[in-house]
């Protein structure tokens, strides 16, 4: 396992040199503009809750290693809410002016967020890739945590500086989130004594790089968005085609309310589970599908039908 962790450290150091982080430290870019990279990443952090509940978690942990991973997923599943918090705190509901239909377009059809959507299947297939092996699951999860920590280490000082100007706490981008991210899977020393033979070590390194490369691509997409939109202070317009998502045009929700309804409403769990299973190429997810509630809001049925089409 030491060889895998040394490789993780090398990849972290490599990512720390990404130009996005130099851009975040560049005082020539107005401070508010540096915070405006948040919307482009929407498909990823909104998935955190689902990924932890249905892909990374074991239904009935059969070993201390599986139990350690499960313990990590409990706190990590809360980070989708932190993202919605910062969306509101940064004023994107008013500034973007997206309707419910526009927000669904942004999440599921926008070219701005396509780079994220195209790579989410790799994360959805983590459990299929490791075939239930907790060591390989740990390694893949470690790739997410390590890369995420690099982003937070670089963006949190910007968020804290901006917070001093606005008096608003930014929980996803700021110190609040960073304090809850060690950069590693929080399993204590459960995996420290694991010894990998040559074949398993090769597989662990392959799976680590597979996931880490996806996370680097997400950072690439944020940087492209930073140069094209956030840096110049340009807000992207909705490019929703006439008729796209028309069943949601009359729903009087803000963008953050729409995101919250889609990803944090428990009544939507069965629909999102189905979407996650499709991202996983029809692979059976480790956890059983949640059951629909018979008394759910009628809008849940409409959203379920909509998600079945994306």
Buried (B, 14 or more C-beta within 10 A) or exposed (E): BEEBBEBBEEBBEEBEEBEBBEBBEEEEBEBBBBBBBBBBBBBBBBBBBBBBBBBBBBEEBEEEBBBBBBBBBEEBBEBBBBBBBBBBBBEBBEEBEBBBBBBBBBBBBBEBBEBBBEBBBBBBBBBBBBEEBBBBBBBBBBBBBBBBBBBBBBBBBBBBEBBEEBEBBBBBBBBBBBEBBEBBBBBEEBBEEBEBEEEBBEBBBEBBBBBBBBBBBBBBBBBBBBEEBBBEEEEBEBEBEEEBBEBBEEBEBBBBBBBBBBBBBEBBBBBBBBBBBBBBEEBEBBBEBBEBEEEBEEBBEEBBEBBEEE
